[in-house]
């Protein structure tokens, strides 16, 4: 699992909020990299923002998980308990490759996402992360 199982059991709301907070920093970093003309790093940070937002959901339901970066595997972990997120998750899963393909020169010649593709991804990520944060807030208030 990512993190300490005892802390997850005691403080799952706070741990879930920390995942979303880190996702928010990755989201901001993606914007900064895009504005600085570094689309490869912006793409990587987009994938990281999705991954960390997704990880907030199993934490919220106290489901332990192993360290992973594969958004497809996270989808399979998340959607059984949070089917209301399926539309966002399915649109964001293709960003899995953005987490590694541009960071390692020997992984091929995949085209770097365009500014338009990155902006569209950031829009989707923002909506997804906001909904994850709202789900955490509802759980915190018993709603």
C-alpha positions as CSV (number, residue, x, y, z in Angstrom):
1,X,0.0,0.0,0.0
2,X,1.1,3.6,-0.5
3,X,1.5,4.9,3.0
4,X,1.1,3.4,6.5
5,X,-1.9,1.1,6.9
6,X,-2.4,2.2,10.6
7,X,-2.5,5.9,9.6
8,X,-5.0,5.0,6.8
9,X,-7.3,3.3,9.3
10,X,-7.1,6.2,11.8
11,X,-7.0,9.2,9.5
12,X,-8.4,8.2,6.1
13,X,-10.0,11.6,5.5
14,X,-6.8,13.5,6.2
15,X,-4.7,11.1,4.1
16,X,-7.2,11.3,1.2
17,X,-7.0,15.1,1.4
18,X,-3.2,15.0,1.3
19,X,-3.3,12.9,-1.9
20,X,-5.6,15.6,-3.4
21,X,-3.3,18.4,-2.2
22,X,-0.3,16.8,-3.8
23,X,-2.4,16.3,-7.0
24,X,-3.1,20.0,-6.9
25,X,0.6,20.8,-6.8
26,X,1.1,18.5,-9.8
27,X,-1.7,20.3,-11.6
28,X,-0.1,23.7,-10.9
29,X,3.2,22.4,-12.1
30,X,1.7,21.1,-15.3
31,X,0.3,24.6,-16.0
32,X,3.7,26.2,-15.2
33,X,5.5,23.8,-17.5
34,X,3.0,24.3,-20.3
35,X,3.4,28.1,-19.9
36,X,7.2,27.7,-19.9
37,X,7.2,25.8,-23.1
38,X,8.0,22.4,-21.6
39,X,5.2,20.2,-22.8
40,X,6.8,16.9,-22.0
41,X,7.1,17.8,-18.4
42,X,3.6,19.3,-18.4
43,X,2.3,15.9,-19.7
44,X,4.1,14.0,-17.0
45,X,2.7,16.3,-14.3
46,X,-0.8,15.8,-15.8
47,X,-0.4,12.1,-15.4
48,X,0.8,12.6,-11.8
49,X,-2.2,14.8,-11.0
50,X,-4.6,12.2,-12.2
51,X,-2.8,9.4,-10.4
52,X,-2.7,11.2,-7.1
53,X,-6.4,12.3,-7.3
54,X,-7.4,8.8,-8.1
55,X,-5.4,7.5,-5.1
56,X,-7.5,9.7,-2.8
57,X,-10.6,7.5,-3.5
58,X,-9.4,4.1,-2.2
59,X,-7.9,5.9,0.7
60,X,-11.3,7.5,1.4
61,X,-12.9,4.1,1.5
62,X,-9.9,2.6,3.5
63,X,-8.9,0.3,0.7
64,X,-5.1,-0.5,0.9
65,X,-3.2,-0.4,-2.4
66,X,0.3,-1.1,-3.6
67,X,2.5,1.6,-5.1
68,X,1.5,1.9,-8.7
69,X,1.5,4.5,-11.5
70,X,-0.7,2.7,-13.9
71,X,-4.0,4.6,-14.3
72,X,-5.7,1.5,-15.7
73,X,-4.9,-0.5,-12.6
74,X,-6.0,2.4,-10.4
75,X,-9.3,2.6,-12.4
76,X,-9.9,-1.1,-11.6
77,X,-9.3,-0.3,-8.0
78,X,-11.4,2.9,-7.8
79,X,-14.5,2.3,-9.9
80,X,-16.1,-0.6,-8.0
81,X,-16.6,1.8,-5.0
82,X,-16.9,5.1,-6.9
83,X,-18.8,4.4,-10.1
84,X,-20.0,8.0,-10.2
85,X,-16.4,8.9,-11.4
86,X,-16.4,6.5,-14.3
87,X,-16.8,9.1,-17.1
88,X,-13.9,11.2,-15.8
89,X,-11.7,8.2,-15.0
90,X,-12.3,6.6,-18.4
91,X,-11.3,9.9,-20.2
92,X,-8.2,10.2,-18.0
93,X,-6.8,6.6,-18.1
94,X,-5.2,7.2,-21.5
95,X,-2.8,9.6,-19.8
96,X,-1.0,6.6,-18.2
97,X,1.7,6.8,-20.8
98,X,2.4,10.4,-20.1
99,X,3.8,9.3,-16.8
100,X,6.8,7.7,-18.4
101,X,7.1,7.9,-22.2
102,X,8.5,11.4,-22.3
103,X,10.9,10.9,-19.4
104,X,12.8,8.0,-20.9
105,X,14.4,8.5,-24.3
106,X,14.5,4.8,-25.1
107,X,10.7,4.3,-24.8
108,X,9.9,5.3,-28.3
109,X,8.9,8.3,-30.5
110,X,5.4,9.1,-29.2
111,X,4.4,12.6,-30.2
112,X,4.5,15.1,-27.5
113,X,1.0,16.3,-26.7
114,X,0.0,19.6,-28.3
115,X,-0.9,22.7,-26.3
116,X,-4.5,22.0,-27.1
117,X,-4.3,18.4,-25.9
118,X,-2.6,19.5,-22.7
119,X,-5.2,22.2,-22.0
120,X,-8.0,19.7,-22.6
121,X,-6.3,17.2,-20.2
122,X,-5.9,20.0,-17.6
123,X,-9.6,20.8,-17.9
124,X,-10.6,17.2,-17.3
125,X,-8.2,16.8,-14.5
126,X,-9.5,20.0,-12.8
127,X,-13.0,18.7,-12.9
128,X,-12.1,15.3,-11.7
129,X,-10.0,16.6,-8.8
130,X,-12.7,19.0,-7.7
131,X,-15.2,16.1,-7.6
132,X,-12.8,13.9,-5.6
133,X,-12.2,16.8,-3.1
134,X,-16.0,17.2,-2.8
135,X,-16.4,13.4,-2.2
136,X,-13.8,13.7,0.6
137,X,-15.6,16.7,2.1
138,X,-19.0,14.9,2.0
139,X,-17.4,11.9,3.8
140,X,-15.8,14.2,6.4
141,X,-19.2,15.7,7.2
142,X,-21.0,12.4,7.1
143,X,-22.9,13.3,4.0
